[in-house]
Amino acid sequence: MRSFARGQGPTGPMAAINTRCLDEVDAATLNVRHFDGKSL
């Protein structure tokens, strides 16, 4: 598992951050936006 990733999204460059790797962030309290990358 990596702490972050960079890639190309449908509208340009994007970055994804694994919030579980950040100090003082409770991932359970964040709003989640699901994304189906497999269907691209």
CYANA upper distance limits for C-alpha pairs under 8 A (distance plus 0.5 A):
  2 ARG  CA     18 ASN  CA      7.90
  3 SER  CA     17 ILE  CA      6.58
  3 SER  CA     18 ASN  CA      5.56
  3 SER  CA     19 THR  CA      8.34
  3 SER  CA     21 CYS  CA      6.53
  4 PHE  CA     15 ALA  CA      7.67
  4 PHE  CA     16 ALA  CA      5.99
  4 PHE  CA     17 ILE  CA      4.87
  4 PHE  CA     18 ASN  CA      6.27
  5 ALA  CA     15 ALA  CA      6.18
  5 ALA  CA     16 ALA  CA      5.74
  5 ALA  CA     17 ILE  CA      7.17
  6 ARG  CA     13 PRO  CA      7.99
  6 ARG  CA     14 MET  CA      6.37
  6 ARG  CA     15 ALA  CA      4.93
  6 ARG  CA     16 ALA  CA      6.94
  7 GLY  CA     13 PRO  CA      6.40
  7 GLY  CA     14 MET  CA      5.91
  7 GLY  CA     15 ALA  CA      6.80
  8 GLN  CA     12 GLY  CA      6.10
  8 GLN  CA     13 PRO  CA      4.99
  8 GLN  CA     14 MET  CA      6.22
  9 GLY  CA     13 PRO  CA      6.10
  9 GLY  CA     14 MET  CA      6.17
 18 ASN  CA     22 LEU  CA      8.09
 19 THR  CA     25 VAL  CA      7.31
 19 THR  CA     26 ASP  CA      8.45
 19 THR  CA     27 ALA  CA      6.60
 20 ARG  CA     25 VAL  CA      7.70
 20 ARG  CA     26 ASP  CA      7.91
 20 ARG  CA     27 ALA  CA      6.57
 26 ASP  CA     30 LEU  CA      7.81
 36 ASP  CA     40 LEU  CA      8.02
